[in-house]
Amino acid sequence: MRVLGIDPGTATTGYAVVEEREGRLLLIAIGVISTPAKAPLPLRLQQIYGALRGAVTDYSPTISAVEELFFSRNAQTAMAVGHARGVTLLALADAGLKIMEYTPMQVKQAVTGYGTADKHQVQQMVKMLLDLPEIPKPDDAADAAAVAICCLHRSKLDSL
């Protein structure tokens, strides 16, 4: 199974393609989609949409996984992430991919075994599980890899 994991955001959307082969997790691709802060929101969302559709074409994932929006005290930030999440879901649906959604706690649980693990613990486990020389940078890319790993781990339980 090849998973396109996504950590949505308006300024930076992280993505990672992780595949499981013979019981090993392999990182196929990882990166971020960055949009210009001063660009109008519709153009930023269009850029995210186009880049995600390109990632689907380039890496041929069999399924996608997106981190769910967590509660934010800052309504403006929550709305911006919500916009990016919406366009992410649209891009994946238009590509015909099954979309799995996971809360931050589910991702932490699947990757570290502890639902309230801190960001550093998650990043260290991503590095270890993918057998990488260092933690992926920036954080949004590492978070997307964690979402993909979560999907792969949970797929055994959820019979995807």
C-alpha positions as CSV (number, residue, x, y, z in Angstrom):
1,M,0.0,0.0,0.0
2,R,1.3,3.5,-0.9
3,V,-0.1,6.4,1.2
4,L,-0.1,10.1,0.5
5,G,-0.1,11.7,3.9
6,I,-1.0,15.3,4.2
7,D,-0.7,17.9,7.0
8,P,-2.8,20.8,5.6
9,G,-2.1,24.5,6.1
10,T,-2.6,27.6,4.1
11,A,1.0,28.9,4.3
12,T,2.5,25.4,4.3
13,T,1.0,22.1,3.5
14,G,3.2,19.1,4.3
15,Y,3.0,15.9,2.2
16,A,4.7,12.6,2.3
17,V,4.4,9.4,0.3
18,V,5.1,6.3,2.4
19,E,4.9,2.7,1.2
20,E,4.9,-0.6,3.0
21,R,7.0,-3.3,1.3
22,E,7.7,-6.7,2.9
23,G,6.9,-5.3,6.3
24,R,9.2,-2.3,5.9
25,L,8.1,1.4,5.7
26,L,9.8,3.2,2.8
27,L,9.7,7.0,2.3
28,I,9.0,7.6,-1.4
29,A,8.7,11.4,-1.4
30,I,8.4,14.2,1.2
31,G,8.1,17.9,1.0
32,V,5.9,21.0,1.5
33,I,3.7,23.2,-0.6
34,S,4.4,26.8,0.4
35,T,2.2,29.6,-0.7
36,P,3.1,33.3,-0.7
37,A,1.7,35.1,2.4
38,K,0.6,38.2,0.5
39,A,-1.2,36.2,-2.3
40,P,-5.0,36.3,-2.3
41,L,-6.5,33.3,-0.5
42,P,-8.1,31.8,-3.7
43,L,-4.8,31.8,-5.4
44,R,-3.1,30.1,-2.5
45,L,-5.8,27.5,-2.4
46,Q,-5.5,26.9,-6.1
47,Q,-1.7,26.4,-5.7
48,I,-2.3,23.8,-3.0
49,Y,-4.9,22.0,-5.1
50,G,-2.6,21.9,-8.2
51,A,0.4,20.7,-6.3
52,L,-1.5,17.9,-4.6
53,R,-3.0,16.8,-7.9
54,G,0.6,16.8,-9.2
55,A,1.7,14.7,-6.3
56,V,-1.0,12.1,-7.0
57,T,0.1,12.0,-10.6
58,D,3.8,11.8,-9.8
59,Y,3.6,9.2,-7.0
60,S,0.5,7.1,-7.7
61,P,-0.7,6.6,-4.1
62,T,-3.3,3.9,-3.5
63,I,-4.9,5.8,-0.6
64,S,-4.6,9.2,1.1
65,A,-4.6,10.3,4.7
66,V,-5.3,13.8,6.0
67,E,-4.9,15.1,9.5
68,E,-8.2,16.4,10.9
69,L,-8.5,19.9,12.1
70,F,-7.8,20.3,15.8
71,F,-9.4,22.9,18.0
72,S,-7.6,26.2,17.8
73,R,-8.0,29.1,20.2
74,N,-7.3,31.4,17.2
75,A,-10.4,31.4,15.0
76,Q,-8.5,33.1,12.1
77,T,-5.9,30.3,12.1
78,A,-8.6,27.6,12.4
79,M,-10.4,29.1,9.4
80,A,-7.2,29.3,7.3
81,V,-6.4,25.6,8.1
82,G,-10.0,24.7,7.4
83,H,-9.8,26.3,3.9
84,A,-6.6,24.4,3.1
85,R,-8.1,21.2,4.5
86,G,-11.2,21.7,2.3
87,V,-9.2,22.1,-0.9
88,T,-7.0,19.2,0.1
89,L,-10.0,16.9,0.4
90,L,-11.3,18.2,-2.9
91,A,-8.0,17.5,-4.7
92,L,-7.9,14.0,-3.3
93,A,-11.6,13.3,-4.1
94,D,-11.2,14.7,-7.7
95,A,-8.2,12.3,-8.1
96,G,-10.4,9.4,-7.1
97,L,-8.4,8.5,-3.9
98,K,-10.0,7.0,-0.8
99,I,-9.4,9.5,2.0
100,M,-8.8,8.5,5.5
101,E,-8.9,11.2,8.2
102,Y,-7.1,11.0,11.6
103,T,-7.0,13.2,14.6
104,P,-3.6,14.4,16.0
105,M,-4.1,12.1,18.9
106,Q,-4.7,9.1,16.6
107,V,-1.5,9.9,14.7
108,K,0.5,10.2,17.8
109,Q,-0.9,6.9,19.2
110,A,-0.1,5.1,15.9
111,V,3.4,6.4,15.6
112,T,4.6,6.5,19.2
113,G,2.2,4.3,21.0
114,Y,1.2,7.3,23.2
115,G,-1.7,9.6,22.2
116,T,-0.3,12.7,24.0
117,A,3.3,12.4,22.8
118,D,5.0,15.7,22.1
119,K,6.1,16.8,18.7
120,H,9.7,15.8,19.2
121,Q,8.8,12.2,20.2
122,V,6.7,11.9,17.0
123,Q,9.5,13.3,14.8
124,Q,12.0,10.9,16.4
125,M,9.7,7.9,15.7
126,V,9.1,9.1,12.1
127,K,12.9,9.1,11.7
128,M,13.3,5.7,13.2
129,L,10.3,4.0,11.5
130,L,11.4,5.3,8.1
131,D,15.1,4.6,8.7
132,L,16.1,8.1,7.9
133,P,19.5,9.7,8.8
134,E,17.7,12.8,10.3
135,I,14.3,14.1,11.1
136,P,12.5,15.4,8.0
137,K,12.3,19.2,7.8
138,P,10.3,21.3,8.0
139,D,7.9,20.1,10.7
140,D,4.9,20.1,8.3
141,A,6.7,17.5,6.2
142,A,7.5,15.3,9.2
143,D,3.9,15.6,10.4
144,A,2.6,14.5,6.9
145,A,4.9,11.4,7.1
146,A,3.4,10.7,10.6
147,V,-0.1,10.9,9.1
148,A,0.9,8.4,6.3
149,I,2.5,6.0,8.9
150,C,-0.7,6.2,11.0
151,C,-2.7,5.2,8.0
152,L,-0.5,2.2,7.3
153,H,-0.5,1.1,10.9
154,R,-4.3,1.5,11.3
155,S,-5.0,-0.2,7.9
156,K,-4.2,-3.5,9.5
157,L,-6.8,-2.8,12.1
158,D,-9.4,-1.1,9.9
159,S,-9.1,-3.5,6.9
160,L,-8.7,-0.8,4.3
